[in-house]
Amino acid sequence: MRTLCILLLLLCGAQSQEEAPRPNIVLLMADDLGIGDLGCYGNKTLRTPSIDRLAREGMKLTQHLAASPLCTPSRASFLTGRYSVRSGVASRDRSGVFLFTASSGGLPTSEMTFTKLLKNQGYTTALIGKWHLGLNCHNKTDFCHHPIRHGFDYFYGLSGTNLRDCKPGQGSVFTMVFRMTVFIPLQIIGVTILTLAVLNFLGLLHVPHSIFFCLLFLAATILSLFLCFLHYFRPLNCFLMRDYDIIQQPMLYDNLTQRLTAEAAGFIHRNSDRPFLLFLSYLHVHTALFAAREFAGRSQHGAYGDAVEELDWSVGQILNVLDELSLTNNTLVYFTSDHGAHVEEVNMKGDVHGGSNGIYKGGKANNWEGGIRVPGIFRWPGVIQAGQKTDAVTSNMDIFPTVARLAGSPEPEDRIIDGHDLMPVLQGETQHSEHEFLFHYCNAYLNAVRWHPRNSTSIWKAFYFTPNFSPEGANGCFSTHVCFCFGSFVTYHDPPLLFDISKDPRERNPLTPAIEPRFHEILKAMRAAVHRHNKTLRDVPNQLSLGNIFWKPWLQLCCPSSGLTCQCDRDRQQDWRTSL
């Protein structure tokens, strides 16, 4: 009888363990935030108490890496757990991201996102904020790349990205394009007209009036197209959606972070009695910078600092909602940035609008540490010990297998998943992640390889090419606004530039055979790893080809019944404060 009771207790315990509630998942992702912008990573002048609280109550990752230094491919890797080159969300041209909402490229529906896995496990899922992974394929109602087609039950936010062009008076990200396609052609036409007029006046050349008319018509056409682009870009590309509907076009920045936060809080309230996954994808701190009246002018770092501190306020609001609903102990919270700060960002007045990557070189759009080393903070009280940090090499691709395991979902067997489950690291079971090699892509081009040998403290990083910073000695590609990945924009290295990141995290002192006796042995091991990696790659459609990123009028979304203006404001008429 006693033996029977013991067996029953063991069976009950096993059943109870199997039926233990799965955690809620809250993923908080900033846009263009530098690792040096947060107090918990060493910043002494910006106030980030809520994010610092997360670090105190959980684990801080010191070598957490974005899979790409640009928004679109980084987010594709984050959602799929795979290098973006596998899904085709990796450009071979200059533009490495989607610039128009009426583009036909995006994250293919054939890709498996962690939201699809969790939805299949009974989770309710929501994306609040920035998407930037496409919208439509063939017509403006197929929504083939829409968040809902990728496993989100609810979407409120921006289908594209926040740009300077979205906020009047903040300039344009197309300045260099305008210079090449508008200003230079107009100058050439002007000089040609003036030269022909002088020659005609001096009698040295007879120029028919039709030539002058054609040149003037061409100049007027170029100028008109330029003015139309400036006038229509904002309403056509900068709008808010709720699910499949446009609710605000163009997007208004008034209390925008507060509205996103209220939507996120509302989602948590509505789903507090069931497992949920919330992906709160902030517009902060990508330019155009903005902040509500309560934060504007309050920081020590101008508009950028105001935006960081408002971002931190929002994180605090989400943590408060979890506390109020007694969900804190059953919720895994993750905070990160999609890549490093954009050090080239300077507004029309010369004010610096980019953040800090701390001690690290480079920034957004390049694979120096400043472009890919990002904040990584996890909190789950009772499961992840508070106040811990780890130097293990981790990636934002690791979120996919981590949350899949926590939700009880097997990983898909029909594709390669490049991320690894982080729970052994987060729970202190190991100090070494499963990543021995990581491959750093600049768009579709393999830029660098990272190797952390087993049972070694060294972390080797080899660059096959590096961006040409301009002016020379600068910390970014200032002359082109972002760093490009090919041709005259980069310098190729043979042999590759080799660094030991564990000893030289600033990447200032490339190693040589004279300094490092194992130099050729290390590079040989990396070449072998690259060879193995390349054998796993398959040809896939290029989602960021010129044909896919160009604006297509038949894919353009516009507010219904708004005529030709594409202007409306159908956002809920509610005080956002009531939801917080």
Secondary structure as UniProt FT lines:
FT   HELIX           2..18
FT   STRAND          24..30
FT   HELIX           35..37
FT   HELIX           39..41
FT   HELIX           49..57
FT   STRAND          59..65
FT   HELIX           71..80
FT   HELIX           84..87
FT   TURN            101..102
FT   TURN            109..110
FT   HELIX           114..120
FT   TURN            121..122
FT   STRAND          124..130
FT   TURN            140..141
FT   TURN            144..145
FT   HELIX           147..150
FT   STRAND          154..158
FT   HELIX           164..166
FT   TURN            168..169
FT   TURN            173..174
FT   HELIX           175..178
FT   HELIX           179..183
FT   HELIX           184..201
FT   TURN            202..203
FT   HELIX           209..237
FT   STRAND          240..242
FT   TURN            243..244
FT   STRAND          245..249
FT   TURN            254..255
FT   HELIX           256..270
FT   TURN            271..273
FT   STRAND          276..281
FT   TURN            284..285
FT   TURN            293..297
FT   HELIX           302..324
FT   TURN            325..326
FT   HELIX           328..330
FT   STRAND          331..337
FT   TURN            343..344
FT   TURN            348..349
FT   TURN            358..359
FT   TURN            364..365
FT   HELIX           369..372
FT   STRAND          373..379
FT   TURN            381..383
FT   TURN            386..387
FT   STRAND          388..390
FT   STRAND          394..395
FT   HELIX           396..398
FT   HELIX           399..406
FT   TURN            407..408
FT   HELIX           423..426
FT   TURN            427..428
FT   STRAND          437..442
FT   TURN            443..444
FT   STRAND          445..451
FT   TURN            454..455
FT   STRAND          460..467
FT   TURN            472..473
FT   TURN            478..480
FT   HELIX           487..489
FT   STRAND          490..500
FT   TURN            501..503
FT   TURN            505..506
FT   TURN            513..515
FT   TURN            517..518
FT   HELIX           519..535
FT   TURN            543..544
FT   HELIX           546..549
FT   HELIX           553..555
FT   TURN            560..561
FT   TURN            563..564
FT   STRAND          568..569
FT   HELIX           576..579
//
